[in-house]
């Protein structure tokens, strides 16, 4: 519920999607059963451009903080992967 009303969350989602959307489209063409090498080349180029345009926003510490609590994520990771000892990646 907190994320729905949080404007920073939606701005961060928009920034991430703007940066990776051409790459997602490229993956869809690669997964298809039709020749699309020209589209793959164009979309990889557009991905590079999109990431370059988004680099300042992606480096914005207010939108993408590294000090968020991960206590709930450890339990989910253990449940998903069955890892007994979860390493701290900070």
Phi and psi restraints in degrees (value plus and minus 20) as a CYANA .aco file:
   2 UNK   PHI     -82.8   -42.8
   2 UNK   PSI     -60.8   -20.8
   3 UNK   PHI     -85.4   -45.4
   3 UNK   PSI     -54.3   -14.3
   4 UNK   PHI     -83.2   -43.2
   4 UNK   PSI     -58.6   -18.6
   5 UNK   PHI    -113.3   -73.3
   5 UNK   PSI     -19.3    20.7
   6 UNK   PHI    -112.2   -72.2
   6 UNK   PSI      91.8   131.8
   7 UNK   PHI     -85.0   -45.0
   7 UNK   PSI     -53.7   -13.7
   8 UNK   PHI     -86.2   -46.2
   8 UNK   PSI     -57.4   -17.4
   9 UNK   PHI     -79.8   -39.8
   9 UNK   PSI     -66.3   -26.3
  10 UNK   PHI     -89.4   -49.4
  10 UNK   PSI     -54.3   -14.3
  11 UNK   PHI     -86.5   -46.5
  11 UNK   PSI     -60.0   -20.0
  12 UNK   PHI     -85.7   -45.7
  12 UNK   PSI     -60.6   -20.6
  13 UNK   PHI     -82.8   -42.8
  13 UNK   PSI     -63.7   -23.7
  14 UNK   PHI     -80.9   -40.9
  14 UNK   PSI     -64.0   -24.0
  15 UNK   PHI     -82.5   -42.5
  15 UNK   PSI     -65.2   -25.2
  16 UNK   PHI     -83.4   -43.4
  16 UNK   PSI     -65.8   -25.8
  17 UNK   PHI     -86.4   -46.4
  17 UNK   PSI     -57.8   -17.8
  18 UNK   PHI     -82.6   -42.6
  18 UNK   PSI     -55.4   -15.4
  19 UNK   PHI     -95.8   -55.8
  19 UNK   PSI     -53.4   -13.4
  20 UNK   PHI    -128.8   -88.8
  20 UNK   PSI     -23.6    16.4
  21 UNK   PHI     -78.5   -38.5
  21 UNK   PSI     -64.6   -24.6
  22 UNK   PHI     -81.2   -41.2
  22 UNK   PSI     -53.7   -13.7
  23 UNK   PHI     -87.8   -47.8
  23 UNK   PSI     -58.8   -18.8
  24 UNK   PHI     -83.9   -43.9
  24 UNK   PSI     -60.7   -20.7
  25 UNK   PHI     -84.2   -44.2
  25 UNK   PSI     -59.6   -19.6
  26 UNK   PHI     -81.8   -41.8
  26 UNK   PSI     -63.1   -23.1
  27 UNK   PHI     -82.8   -42.8
  27 UNK   PSI     -55.9   -15.9
  28 UNK   PHI     -85.4   -45.4
  28 UNK   PSI     -60.0   -20.0
  29 UNK   PHI     -85.9   -45.9
  29 UNK   PSI     -58.8   -18.8
  30 UNK   PHI     -86.5   -46.5
  30 UNK   PSI     -50.1   -10.1
  31 UNK   PHI    -100.2   -60.2
  31 UNK   PSI     -36.4     3.6
  32 UNK   PHI     -96.4   -56.4
  32 UNK   PSI     150.9   190.9
  33 UNK   PHI    -128.2   -88.2
  33 UNK   PSI      11.8    51.8
  34 UNK   PHI    -145.1  -105.1
  34 UNK   PSI     130.8   170.8
  35 UNK   PHI     -86.2   -46.2
  35 UNK   PSI     107.9   147.9
  36 UNK   PHI    -169.8  -129.8
  36 UNK   PSI      12.3    52.3
  37 UNK   PHI     -82.6   -42.6
  37 UNK   PSI     -55.1   -15.1
  38 UNK   PHI     -85.6   -45.6
  38 UNK   PSI     -58.0   -18.0
  39 UNK   PHI     -90.2   -50.2
  39 UNK   PSI     -57.4   -17.4
  40 UNK   PHI     -82.3   -42.3
  40 UNK   PSI     -64.8   -24.8
  41 UNK   PHI     -82.4   -42.4
  41 UNK   PSI     -66.9   -26.9
  42 UNK   PHI     -83.2   -43.2
  42 UNK   PSI     -61.2   -21.2
  43 UNK   PHI     -92.2   -52.2
  43 UNK   PSI     -52.5   -12.5
  44 UNK   PHI     -87.7   -47.7
  44 UNK   PSI     -56.0   -16.0
  45 UNK   PHI     -86.3   -46.3
  45 UNK   PSI     -63.0   -23.0
  46 UNK   PHI     -85.3   -45.3
  46 UNK   PSI     -52.0   -12.0
  47 UNK   PHI     -83.9   -43.9
  47 UNK   PSI     -64.3   -24.3
  48 UNK   PHI     -80.9   -40.9
  48 UNK   PSI     -62.3   -22.3
  49 UNK   PHI     -84.9   -44.9
  49 UNK   PSI     -63.3   -23.3
  50 UNK   PHI     -84.2   -44.2
  50 UNK   PSI     -59.8   -19.8
  51 UNK   PHI     -87.2   -47.2
  51 UNK   PSI     -61.6   -21.6
  52 UNK   PHI     -81.5   -41.5
  52 UNK   PSI     -60.2   -20.2
  53 UNK   PHI     -87.5   -47.5
  53 UNK   PSI     -49.5    -9.5
  54 UNK   PHI    -116.5   -76.5
  54 UNK   PSI     -19.9    20.1
  55 UNK   PHI     -80.6   -40.6
  55 UNK   PSI     -60.6   -20.6
  56 UNK   PHI     -86.0   -46.0
  56 UNK   PSI     -62.8   -22.8
  57 UNK   PHI     -87.9   -47.9
  57 UNK   PSI     -56.5   -16.5
  58 UNK   PHI     -88.5   -48.5
  58 UNK   PSI     -47.1    -7.1
  59 UNK   PHI    -109.7   -69.7
  59 UNK   PSI     -16.2    23.8
  60 UNK   PHI     -90.6   -50.6
  60 UNK   PSI      94.3   134.3
  61 UNK   PHI     -89.6   -49.6
  61 UNK   PSI     -43.3    -3.3
  62 UNK   PHI     -92.4   -52.4
  62 UNK   PSI     -53.4   -13.4
  63 UNK   PHI    -104.6   -64.6
  63 UNK   PSI     -59.7   -19.7
  64 UNK   PHI    -140.2  -100.2
  64 UNK   PSI      58.8    98.8
  65 UNK   PHI     -99.2   -59.2
  65 UNK   PSI     127.1   167.1
  66 UNK   PHI    -121.4   -81.4
  66 UNK   PSI     -20.5    19.5
  67 UNK   PHI    -121.2   -81.2
  67 UNK   PSI      -4.1    35.9
  68 UNK   PHI     -88.8   -48.8
  68 UNK   PSI     128.6   168.6
  69 UNK   PHI     -88.5   -48.5
  69 UNK   PSI     116.9   156.9
  70 UNK   PHI    -139.4   -99.4
  70 UNK   PSI      -1.8    38.2
  71 UNK   PHI     -82.0   -42.0
  71 UNK   PSI     -58.0   -18.0
  72 UNK   PHI     -94.2   -54.2
  72 UNK   PSI     -46.4    -6.4
  73 UNK   PHI     -91.8   -51.8
  73 UNK   PSI     -49.9    -9.9
  74 UNK   PHI     -83.3   -43.3
  74 UNK   PSI     -63.6   -23.6
  75 UNK   PHI     -83.5   -43.5
  75 UNK   PSI     -61.7   -21.7
  76 UNK   PHI     -86.3   -46.3
  76 UNK   PSI     -59.9   -19.9
  77 UNK   PHI     -84.6   -44.6
  77 UNK   PSI     -61.5   -21.5
  78 UNK   PHI     -83.6   -43.6
  78 UNK   PSI     -62.1   -22.1
  79 UNK   PHI     -86.7   -46.7
  79 UNK   PSI     -59.1   -19.1
  80 UNK   PHI     -94.4   -54.4
  80 UNK   PSI     -67.8   -27.8
  81 UNK   PHI    -120.5   -80.5
  81 UNK   PSI     -33.0     7.0
  82 UNK   PHI      50.9    90.9
  82 UNK   PSI       9.6    49.6
  83 UNK   PHI    -102.3   -62.3
  83 UNK   PSI     109.7   149.7
  84 UNK   PHI     -97.0   -57.0
  84 UNK   PSI     -66.2   -26.2
  85 UNK   PHI    -134.5   -94.5
  85 UNK   PSI      97.2   137.2
  86 UNK   PHI    -118.6   -78.6
  86 UNK   PSI     105.4   145.4
  87 UNK   PHI     -98.9   -58.9
  87 UNK   PSI     124.0   164.0
  88 UNK   PHI    -102.0   -62.0
  88 UNK   PSI     102.9   142.9
  89 UNK   PHI    -115.4   -75.4
  89 UNK   PSI     -13.9    26.1
